[in-house]
């Protein structure tokens, strides 16, 4: 059989991308640079023409810059950053500590609940993990908590924001899959809260059998009177919950689109900061700067990924993938399991944004065409696959050696917390996530029942 190097340029593209991502150079420039470089290499082999580069302009301006769905991302980033800087999160954690002080592992449960509530108000993982580490880990160390349990709880709870709506990842997935953001948000609610419940059950059982791992808080922690506790709940617990209702409720009940709900969330975060008397010019300036930097980084990656995926397809990358899949001879279930294994493996080395922007455009047409019989309706296969992918990608934040949540945590953790303890602590939570992934695969209604009830 004749070997023509130009037929395998897309495979060399993936290889080059994989190698360069380890260089530490900004991902946006790597994606765009690899795309442009292989476009010129394709010109040399006469399988790509210079004029094809002009197709990038309408894809960027028409597909990204004018996409109203993506305008939700800067507002969700702003909302999360404002909640962090305004002290709403620290007040919430203290309130939960007091309410759960008599429960085994009460402080760890407080961290999990806080992570769940903060996940339902923002989808920024780095900010959530750093904030929760700074707020909770010193207290857990002071209370002689088992360090692997403490670090594992914080890392796993802090990454729930990637799955529980309003998740930035789900917004990007919906755009790449050309599906409704609202439907995807609704489909992710039960799986996201299911994982949070799994974490809490694990902590309760572990601390019930081994109370030394999580010593109880002092009984004099917090207000002594019922009136004092009620005031604390009204001041610190109800406002974030109300913001969750504003954001998620407006989407669920059809009052607002996800983009409009993001605007509501941003306004609500400003209002909470104002009520907490923490809204100042310096706070607003810092929040705007950090939101702009994070948003700029994400949209830069979108531009680079658009260039990469366009050149990859123009060089015949889609055809190579389809031929490879067909040659394997797997049925739909075998192919789904292979894809999930590939994504899980990629999560050891790459961030969710790279995996999403590379994997989804290539594999989504293949998945949409698969027939799972009565297990999943054909029109629901794409939503089911998106939720499976989202749960799988949550593990990418936690799996060594490049789990980003672990590095966020280590960067701000007290010096006595070692990386080995963090690695040891996340293992049970990764296993719980894989159990959740298996359940959603076996019982698709976990993800698909709520959209049918609310949106049909």
C-alpha positions as CSV (number, residue, x, y, z in Angstrom):
1,X,0.0,0.0,0.0
2,X,1.4,3.4,-1.0
3,X,2.2,5.8,1.9
4,X,1.5,9.5,1.2
5,X,2.4,11.8,4.1
6,X,-0.3,14.4,3.2
7,X,-2.9,11.8,4.0
8,X,-1.8,11.7,7.6
9,X,-1.3,15.4,8.3
10,X,-4.3,15.5,10.7
11,X,-2.7,12.8,12.8
12,X,0.6,14.8,12.9
13,X,-1.5,17.8,13.9
14,X,-2.8,16.0,17.0
15,X,0.7,14.7,17.8
16,X,2.1,18.3,17.6
17,X,-0.7,19.7,19.7
18,X,-0.2,17.0,22.4
19,X,3.5,17.7,22.6
20,X,3.2,21.5,22.6
21,X,0.5,21.6,25.3
22,X,3.2,20.3,27.7
23,X,5.4,23.3,26.9
24,X,3.5,25.7,29.2
25,X,2.9,28.1,26.4
26,X,-0.6,29.7,26.3
27,X,-3.1,27.3,25.0
28,X,-4.8,29.8,22.6
29,X,-1.5,30.5,20.8
30,X,-0.7,26.7,20.6
31,X,-4.1,25.9,19.1
32,X,-4.0,28.7,16.6
33,X,-0.3,28.3,15.8
34,X,-0.6,24.6,15.1
35,X,-3.6,25.2,12.9
36,X,-1.8,27.9,10.8
37,X,1.4,25.9,10.6
38,X,-0.3,22.8,9.3
39,X,-2.3,25.0,6.9
40,X,1.0,26.1,5.3
41,X,2.3,22.5,5.4
42,X,-0.9,21.5,3.6
43,X,-0.2,24.2,1.0
44,X,3.2,22.7,0.4
45,X,1.6,19.3,-0.3
46,X,-1.1,20.9,-2.3
47,X,-4.0,19.7,-0.1
48,X,-4.8,23.2,1.3
49,X,-4.9,26.5,-0.4
50,X,-4.1,30.0,1.0
51,X,-7.5,31.3,0.2
52,X,-9.1,28.8,2.6
53,X,-7.6,30.8,5.5
54,X,-10.1,33.5,4.7
55,X,-12.9,31.1,5.8
56,X,-11.6,31.6,9.3
57,X,-12.9,35.2,9.4
58,X,-16.6,34.4,9.1
59,X,-16.2,31.5,11.4
60,X,-14.7,33.7,14.1
61,X,-16.8,36.8,13.7
62,X,-20.0,35.1,12.6
63,X,-19.6,32.0,14.8
64,X,-18.1,33.4,18.0
65,X,-18.2,37.2,18.2
66,X,-21.9,37.4,17.2
67,X,-22.9,34.3,19.2
68,X,-25.4,35.6,21.9
69,X,-25.2,32.3,23.9
70,X,-21.5,33.0,24.6
71,X,-22.2,36.4,26.1
72,X,-23.4,34.5,29.1
73,X,-19.8,33.5,29.9
74,X,-18.4,36.9,30.9
75,X,-21.5,37.6,33.1
76,X,-21.2,34.2,34.9
77,X,-17.5,34.9,35.5
78,X,-18.3,38.3,36.9
79,X,-21.0,36.8,39.2
80,X,-18.6,34.3,40.6
81,X,-15.7,36.7,41.1
82,X,-18.0,39.3,42.8
83,X,-19.3,36.6,45.2
84,X,-15.8,35.6,46.1
85,X,-14.6,39.2,46.7
86,X,-17.7,40.5,48.5
87,X,-17.4,38.0,51.4
88,X,-20.6,36.2,50.7
89,X,-18.8,32.9,50.5
90,X,-17.0,33.2,53.8
91,X,-20.2,34.2,55.6
92,X,-21.9,31.2,54.0
93,X,-19.2,28.7,55.1
94,X,-19.3,30.0,58.7
95,X,-23.1,29.7,58.8
96,X,-23.0,26.1,57.5
97,X,-20.3,25.2,60.1
98,X,-22.5,26.4,62.9
99,X,-25.6,24.6,61.6
100,X,-23.7,21.3,61.2
101,X,-21.5,21.4,64.3
102,X,-23.1,18.4,65.9
103,X,-23.0,16.2,62.8
104,X,-20.1,13.7,62.2
105,X,-17.7,15.4,59.8
106,X,-19.7,18.6,60.1
107,X,-17.0,20.9,58.8
108,X,-16.3,18.6,55.8
109,X,-20.1,18.5,55.1
110,X,-20.2,22.3,55.4
111,X,-17.5,22.6,52.7
112,X,-19.4,20.2,50.4
113,X,-22.7,22.1,50.8
114,X,-20.9,25.4,50.3
115,X,-19.2,24.0,47.1
116,X,-22.6,22.9,45.9
117,X,-24.3,26.3,46.5
118,X,-21.4,28.2,45.0
119,X,-21.4,25.8,42.0
120,X,-25.0,26.8,41.4
121,X,-24.1,30.4,41.3
122,X,-20.9,30.3,39.1
123,X,-18.9,27.9,37.0
124,X,-15.3,29.2,37.7
125,X,-13.3,26.3,39.1
126,X,-10.1,28.0,39.8
127,X,-11.7,30.8,41.9
128,X,-13.9,28.3,43.8
129,X,-11.1,25.9,44.8
130,X,-8.7,28.7,45.8
131,X,-11.4,30.5,47.8
132,X,-12.6,27.3,49.6
133,X,-9.0,26.3,50.3
134,X,-8.2,29.7,51.8
135,X,-11.4,29.8,53.8
136,X,-11.8,26.1,55.0
137,X,-8.4,24.3,54.9
138,X,-6.7,26.4,57.7
139,X,-9.8,25.8,59.9
140,X,-9.8,22.1,59.1
141,X,-6.0,21.9,59.9
142,X,-6.6,23.8,63.2
143,X,-9.4,21.3,64.1
144,X,-7.0,18.4,63.5
145,X,-8.9,17.1,60.5
146,X,-7.4,14.2,58.6
147,X,-5.5,16.1,55.8
148,X,-6.3,13.7,52.9
149,X,-10.0,13.9,53.9
150,X,-9.9,17.7,54.1
151,X,-8.1,18.3,50.8
152,X,-10.1,15.7,48.9
153,X,-13.4,17.3,50.1
154,X,-12.4,20.8,49.2
155,X,-11.0,19.8,45.7
156,X,-14.0,17.6,44.8
157,X,-16.6,20.2,46.1
158,X,-14.8,23.1,44.4
159,X,-15.0,21.3,41.0
160,X,-18.8,20.8,41.1
161,X,-19.2,24.2,39.4
162,X,-18.1,22.6,36.1
163,X,-21.2,20.4,36.1
164,X,-23.9,22.1,38.2
165,X,-25.6,24.9,36.2
166,X,-24.8,27.7,35.4
167,X,-21.7,26.0,34.1
168,X,-19.4,27.7,31.6
169,X,-18.4,24.3,30.2
170,X,-22.1,23.5,29.5
171,X,-22.5,26.8,27.6
172,X,-19.5,26.0,25.4
173,X,-20.7,22.4,24.9
174,X,-24.2,23.6,23.8
175,X,-22.6,25.9,21.3
176,X,-20.3,23.3,19.9
177,X,-23.2,20.7,19.7
178,X,-25.7,23.3,18.3
179,X,-28.1,22.3,21.1
180,X,-30.2,24.4,23.6
181,X,-28.2,25.7,26.6
182,X,-31.3,25.6,28.7
183,X,-32.0,22.0,28.0
184,X,-28.4,21.1,28.8
185,X,-28.5,23.1,32.0
186,X,-31.7,21.3,33.1
187,X,-30.2,17.9,32.2
188,X,-27.2,18.5,34.4
189,X,-29.1,19.5,37.5
190,X,-29.8,16.0,38.9
191,X,-26.4,14.5,38.0
192,X,-24.6,17.4,39.6
193,X,-26.6,17.3,42.9
194,X,-26.3,13.4,42.8
195,X,-22.5,13.7,43.0
196,X,-22.8,16.2,45.8
197,X,-25.0,13.7,47.7
198,X,-22.5,10.9,47.0
199,X,-19.8,13.1,48.6
200,X,-21.9,13.8,51.7
201,X,-22.9,10.2,52.2
202,X,-19.2,9.2,51.9
203,X,-18.2,11.8,54.5
204,X,-21.0,10.9,56.9
205,X,-20.2,7.1,56.7
206,X,-16.5,7.6,57.0
207,X,-16.7,10.0,59.9
208,X,-19.3,7.9,61.6
209,X,-17.0,4.9,61.7
210,X,-13.8,6.9,62.2
211,X,-14.7,10.0,64.2
212,X,-11.0,10.7,64.8
213,X,-10.6,11.7,61.2
214,X,-13.0,14.7,61.7
215,X,-13.1,16.0,65.3
216,X,-16.4,17.8,66.1
217,X,-16.5,21.6,66.4
218,X,-16.8,23.2,69.8
219,X,-20.4,23.5,71.0
220,X,-20.0,27.2,71.7
221,X,-19.2,27.9,68.0
222,X,-21.5,30.5,66.7
223,X,-24.6,32.2,68.3
224,X,-25.9,30.7,71.5
225,X,-29.6,31.6,71.1
226,X,-32.2,30.5,68.6
227,X,-32.8,34.1,67.6
228,X,-29.1,34.6,66.9
229,X,-29.0,31.5,64.7
230,X,-32.1,32.6,62.7
231,X,-30.5,36.0,62.1
232,X,-27.3,34.4,61.0
233,X,-29.2,32.1,58.5
234,X,-31.2,35.1,57.2
235,X,-28.1,37.1,56.7
236,X,-25.6,34.5,55.4
237,X,-27.5,31.5,54.1
238,X,-30.7,32.8,52.5
239,X,-29.2,35.4,50.1
240,X,-26.9,33.0,48.2
241,X,-29.8,30.5,48.0
242,X,-32.0,33.3,46.6
243,X,-29.4,34.1,44.0
244,X,-29.4,30.4,43.0
245,X,-33.2,30.5,42.6
246,X,-32.9,33.7,40.5
247,X,-30.4,32.2,38.1
248,X,-31.6,28.6,37.9
249,X,-35.3,29.3,38.6
250,X,-35.5,31.9,35.8
251,X,-34.1,29.3,33.4
252,X,-36.2,26.3,34.6
253,X,-39.5,28.2,34.6
254,X,-38.9,29.8,31.3
255,X,-38.7,33.4,32.7
256,X,-35.3,34.0,31.1
257,X,-32.9,32.6,28.6
258,X,-29.5,31.4,30.1
259,X,-27.9,34.6,28.7
260,X,-30.5,36.8,30.4
261,X,-30.2,34.7,33.6
262,X,-26.4,35.4,33.6
263,X,-27.2,39.1,33.6
264,X,-29.7,38.6,36.5
265,X,-26.9,36.7,38.3
266,X,-24.4,39.4,37.8
267,X,-26.8,42.1,39.1
268,X,-27.8,39.8,42.0
269,X,-24.1,39.4,43.0
270,X,-23.7,43.2,43.0
271,X,-26.8,43.5,45.2
272,X,-25.5,40.9,47.7
273,X,-22.2,42.8,47.9
274,X,-24.1,46.0,48.5
275,X,-26.2,44.4,51.3
276,X,-23.1,43.0,52.9
277,X,-21.5,46.5,52.8
278,X,-18.6,45.2,50.9
279,X,-19.2,47.0,47.6
280,X,-16.5,49.6,47.0
281,X,-14.7,51.1,44.1
282,X,-11.6,49.0,44.7
283,X,-13.7,45.7,44.9
284,X,-15.6,46.6,41.7
285,X,-12.3,47.5,39.9
286,X,-10.6,44.2,41.0
287,X,-13.7,42.1,40.0
288,X,-14.0,43.8,36.5
289,X,-10.2,43.3,35.9
290,X,-10.2,39.6,36.9
291,X,-13.4,39.0,34.9
292,X,-12.0,40.6,31.8
293,X,-8.7,38.6,32.1
294,X,-10.6,35.3,32.5
295,X,-13.0,36.1,29.7
296,X,-10.2,37.2,27.4
297,X,-8.3,34.0,28.1
298,X,-11.4,31.8,27.3
299,X,-12.3,33.7,24.1
300,X,-8.6,33.6,23.0
301,X,-8.8,29.8,23.3
302,X,-12.0,29.8,21.2
303,X,-10.2,31.7,18.4
304,X,-7.3,29.3,18.5
305,X,-9.5,26.2,18.6
306,X,-11.6,27.6,15.6
307,X,-8.4,27.8,13.6
308,X,-7.2,24.3,14.7
309,X,-10.5,22.5,14.0
310,X,-11.0,24.2,10.7
311,X,-7.6,23.2,9.3
312,X,-8.0,19.8,10.8
313,X,-11.2,19.2,8.9
314,X,-9.9,20.8,5.7
315,X,-7.0,18.4,5.8
316,X,-9.4,15.4,6.0
317,X,-9.3,14.8,9.8
318,X,-13.0,13.9,10.0
319,X,-12.6,11.3,7.4
320,X,-9.6,9.7,9.2
321,X,-11.5,9.6,12.5
322,X,-14.6,8.0,10.8
323,X,-12.5,5.4,9.0
324,X,-10.7,4.6,12.3
325,X,-14.0,4.2,14.2
326,X,-15.5,2.0,11.5
327,X,-12.4,-0.2,11.3
328,X,-12.6,-0.9,15.0
329,X,-15.9,-2.7,14.4
330,X,-17.4,-1.7,17.8
331,X,-21.1,-1.3,18.2
332,X,-22.5,1.9,19.7
333,X,-21.8,0.8,23.3
334,X,-18.3,-0.2,22.6
335,X,-17.6,3.1,20.9
336,X,-19.2,5.1,23.7
337,X,-17.0,3.3,26.3
338,X,-13.9,3.8,24.1
339,X,-14.7,7.6,23.9
340,X,-15.3,7.8,27.7
341,X,-12.0,6.1,28.3
342,X,-10.1,8.4,25.9
343,X,-11.6,11.5,27.6
344,X,-10.8,10.1,31.0
345,X,-7.2,9.4,29.9
346,X,-6.8,12.9,28.3
347,X,-8.0,14.4,31.6
348,X,-4.8,13.2,33.3
349,X,-2.8,15.7,31.1
350,X,-5.1,18.4,29.7
351,X,-7.7,20.9,30.9
352,X,-11.4,20.5,30.2
353,X,-11.4,23.5,27.7
354,X,-8.8,21.8,25.4
355,X,-10.5,18.4,25.6
356,X,-13.9,19.9,24.9
357,X,-12.8,22.1,22.0
358,X,-10.8,19.2,20.4
359,X,-13.0,16.1,21.1
360,X,-16.5,17.5,20.6
361,X,-16.3,18.8,17.1
362,X,-14.7,15.5,15.9
363,X,-16.8,13.0,17.8
364,X,-20.2,14.6,18.2
365,X,-21.5,13.8,14.6
366,X,-20.4,10.2,15.2
367,X,-22.3,9.9,18.5
368,X,-25.4,11.6,17.2
369,X,-25.7,9.0,14.5
370,X,-25.4,6.0,16.9
371,X,-28.5,3.9,17.7
372,X,-28.9,2.8,21.3
373,X,-32.3,1.3,20.7
374,X,-34.8,1.7,23.5
375,X,-32.2,2.7,26.0
376,X,-32.0,6.3,24.7
377,X,-34.3,8.1,22.2
378,X,-32.4,9.2,19.1
379,X,-33.2,12.9,19.7
380,X,-31.8,12.7,23.2
381,X,-28.5,10.9,22.5
382,X,-26.6,14.1,22.1
383,X,-27.8,15.6,25.4
384,X,-27.1,12.3,27.2
385,X,-23.6,12.2,25.7
386,X,-22.9,15.8,26.7
387,X,-23.8,15.1,30.3
388,X,-21.7,11.9,30.3
389,X,-18.8,14.0,28.9
390,X,-19.3,16.7,31.5
391,X,-19.2,14.3,34.4
392,X,-16.2,12.6,32.9
393,X,-14.4,16.0,32.5
394,X,-15.0,16.9,36.1
395,X,-12.5,14.2,36.9
396,X,-9.9,16.0,34.7
397,X,-9.6,18.6,37.5
398,X,-8.8,16.0,40.1
399,X,-6.6,13.3,38.4
400,X,-2.8,13.5,38.8
401,X,-0.4,14.4,37.4
402,X,-2.0,17.6,36.0
403,X,-5.3,17.9,37.9
404,X,-5.6,21.7,37.9
405,X,-7.7,21.8,41.1
406,X,-4.9,20.1,42.9
407,X,-2.4,22.7,41.9
408,X,-4.8,25.5,42.7
409,X,-5.1,24.0,46.2
410,X,-1.4,23.4,46.7
411,X,-0.6,26.9,45.7
412,X,-2.5,28.5,48.6
413,X,-2.6,25.6,51.1
414,X,-0.7,25.8,54.5
415,X,2.9,24.5,54.3
416,X,2.2,21.3,56.2
417,X,-0.1,20.1,53.5
418,X,1.9,17.9,51.1
419,X,1.1,17.0,47.5
420,X,1.0,13.3,48.3
421,X,-1.8,14.0,50.9
422,X,-3.8,15.9,48.3
423,X,-3.3,13.0,45.8
424,X,-4.4,10.5,48.4
425,X,-7.4,12.5,49.4
426,X,-9.0,12.8,45.9
427,X,-8.9,9.1,45.1
428,X,-12.2,8.2,46.8
429,X,-14.0,11.2,45.2
430,X,-12.7,10.3,41.7
431,X,-14.1,6.8,42.3
432,X,-17.5,8.3,43.4
433,X,-17.5,10.4,40.1
434,X,-16.9,7.2,38.1
435,X,-19.7,5.5,39.9
436,X,-21.9,8.5,39.0
437,X,-20.8,8.3,35.4
438,X,-21.7,4.6,35.3
439,X,-25.1,5.2,36.8
440,X,-25.9,7.9,34.2
441,X,-24.7,5.6,31.5
442,X,-26.9,2.7,32.8
443,X,-29.9,4.9,33.7
444,X,-30.1,7.8,31.2
445,X,-33.3,9.2,32.8
446,X,-31.0,10.5,35.6
447,X,-30.1,13.2,33.1
448,X,-33.0,13.1,30.7
449,X,-36.1,12.9,32.9
450,X,-36.1,16.5,34.2
451,X,-35.8,18.1,30.7
452,X,-38.8,16.0,29.5
453,X,-40.9,17.1,32.5
454,X,-40.0,20.8,32.5
455,X,-39.4,21.6,28.9
456,X,-41.8,19.4,26.9
